[in-house]
Amino acid sequence: ILTSLLAGSNDAPLKKVILEKGLGQDVEVSLLDGIEQFVLTFLVRNTDADKKDEILDAIYGTLGNLAEHGLDHAQLQASLNHQECMYRMKQEPYGVSLAAVSYNSWLYGGDPAMYLNAGYLYDELRKDVEEGYFEQLLKETIEKRVHAKVVIAEGEKDKGKRTAADEAEGLKAKFASW
């Protein structure tokens, strides 16, 4: 719900800041859960490695500002509604989906049926919106900044040309051997 709110569109607060400051061309926030300790990922595409500190400052500054001044509760409710709709839609192969969901708790000693009927949680989350639950989640994320790791993946600019040249050379050798 928060990942959608933060970077679900170009007008989402975090994505908007990164784009307006020219720190990247796209921003994606994703959550890997279903494991004992979740992983929150901020992906900034088409940027430069030397902008790392500016990007981190923009991320944590935006999160801090939202945590302090509050989130747009109407947007949170809309995100909740969307997530609930997706949860309630049965998609094939439904049995396999249920089996995969059961592993989220079962692998860590929990009840395998724990997440099979989680629809009631949406009503609880709607109440939590008004009680500042999501702002508190942002505060906790900011406080755990010491656990943040930065990974920079840079492509080779002339990799395609070198690959094409290598392939052409290999083809010439094959043709010569015929």
C-alpha positions in Angstrom: 0.0 0.0 0.0 2.8 2.4 0.9 4.9 1.4 -2.2 2.0 2.3 -4.4 1.5 5.6 -2.6 5.2 6.5 -2.7 6.0 5.7 -6.4 2.9 4.3 -8.1 2.6 7.2 -10.5 4.7 10.2 -11.7 2.7 12.4 -9.2 3.4 10.1 -6.3 5.5 12.0 -3.7 8.8 10.1 -3.8 8.8 9.6 -7.6 7.9 13.2 -8.2 10.9 14.5 -6.1 13.4 12.2 -7.9 12.1 13.1 -11.3 11.8 16.9 -10.6 15.4 17.0 -9.2 16.7 15.1 -12.3 18.1 12.3 -10.2 16.7 9.6 -12.4 14.2 8.8 -15.1 12.1 6.3 -13.2 11.5 5.2 -9.6 10.1 2.0 -8.3 9.5 1.0 -4.7 8.9 -2.7 -4.0 8.5 -4.9 -1.0 9.8 -8.4 -0.9 7.8 -10.1 1.9 7.0 -13.7 2.6 10.4 -14.1 4.1 11.3 -13.7 7.8 12.8 -10.3 7.3 11.2 -8.2 4.6 13.3 -6.2 2.0 12.2 -2.8 0.9 13.8 -1.8 -2.4 14.1 1.7 -3.9 15.1 1.4 -7.6 16.1 4.5 -9.5 16.7 3.9 -13.2 18.9 5.8 -15.6 20.9 7.8 -13.1 24.6 8.3 -12.4 26.5 6.6 -9.6 27.8 10.0 -8.4 24.2 11.0 -7.6 24.0 8.3 -5.0 24.1 10.6 -2.0 21.6 13.0 -3.5 19.2 10.2 -4.2 19.5 8.8 -0.6 18.9 12.3 0.8 15.8 12.7 -1.5 14.4 9.3 -0.4 14.9 9.8 3.3 14.0 13.5 3.2 10.7 12.7 1.4 10.0 9.8 3.8 10.7 12.0 6.8 8.6 14.8 5.5 5.6 12.4 4.8 6.0 10.8 8.2 6.1 14.2 10.0 3.4 16.0 8.0 1.2 13.0 7.3 0.2 11.0 4.3 -2.8 11.7 2.0 -5.4 9.5 3.7 -7.7 9.5 0.6 -4.8 8.1 -1.5 -4.1 5.5 1.2 -7.7 4.5 1.2 -7.7 4.2 -2.6 -4.5 2.1 -2.5 -6.2 -0.1 0.2 -9.3 -0.5 -2.0 -7.1 -1.5 -5.0 -5.1 -4.0 -3.0 -8.3 -5.5 -1.5 -9.8 -5.9 -5.0 -6.7 -7.7 -6.2 -6.7 -9.9 -3.1 -10.4 -10.9 -3.7 -9.9 -11.6 -7.4 -9.4 -15.3 -8.0 -6.7 -15.9 -10.5 -5.7 -19.2 -12.0 -4.0 -21.4 -11.0 -5.8 -20.5 -7.7 -4.8 -23.6 -5.8 -1.1 -23.0 -6.6 -1.5 -19.4 -5.4 -3.0 -20.6 -2.1 -0.1 -23.1 -1.7 2.4 -20.3 -2.3 0.7 -18.0 0.2 0.7 -20.7 2.9 4.4 -20.9 2.7 4.8 -17.3 3.9 4.1 -18.4 7.5 4.6 -22.2 7.3 8.3 -21.9 6.4 8.9 -20.0 9.6 7.0 -22.3 12.0 3.7 -20.5 11.6 0.2 -21.7 10.8 0.0 -22.6 7.1 -3.6 -21.3 7.0 -2.7 -17.9 8.5 -2.8 -15.9 5.2 -5.4 -17.9 3.4 -8.3 -15.8 4.7 -6.7 -12.4 5.3 -9.6 -10.3 3.9 -10.5 -9.0 7.4 -7.2 -7.2 7.6 -8.3 -4.6 5.1 -11.0 -3.3 7.5 -8.3 -3.1 10.3 -5.9 -1.3 7.9 -8.7 1.2 7.1 -8.9 2.0 10.8 -5.1 2.2 11.0 -5.0 4.8 8.3 -6.7 7.3 10.6 -4.6 6.3 13.6 -1.3 7.1 11.9 -0.1 3.6 11.4 1.4 4.2 8.0 3.2 7.3 9.1 4.7 5.2 12.0 5.8 2.6 9.4 7.7 5.4 7.5 9.3 6.6 10.8 10.5 3.1 11.5 11.9 2.8 7.9 13.8 6.1 8.4 15.2 5.0 11.8 16.5 1.8 10.3 18.6 3.6 7.7 21.7 2.0 9.1 20.5 -1.2 7.5 20.3 0.4 4.1 22.6 -0.9 1.4 23.2 0.7 -2.0 23.8 -1.4 -5.1 24.8 0.3 -8.3 24.4 -1.6 -11.6 26.1 0.0 -14.5 25.8 -1.3 -18.0 28.7 -1.5 -20.4 28.2 1.3 -22.9 29.6 -0.4 -26.0 28.7 -4.0 -25.0 26.3 -4.3 -28.0 29.0 -3.2 -30.5 31.6 -5.6 -29.0 29.1 -8.5 -29.0 28.1 -7.8 -32.7 31.8 -7.6 -33.7 32.6 -10.9 -31.9 29.6 -12.6 -33.6 30.6 -11.2 -37.0 34.2 -12.5 -36.5 32.8 -15.9 -35.4 30.6 -16.1 -38.4 33.5 -15.3 -40.7 35.5 -18.1 -39.2 32.5 -20.5 -39.7 32.1 -19.5 -43.3 35.8 -19.9 -43.9 35.7 -23.4 -42.5 32.9 -24.5 -44.9 
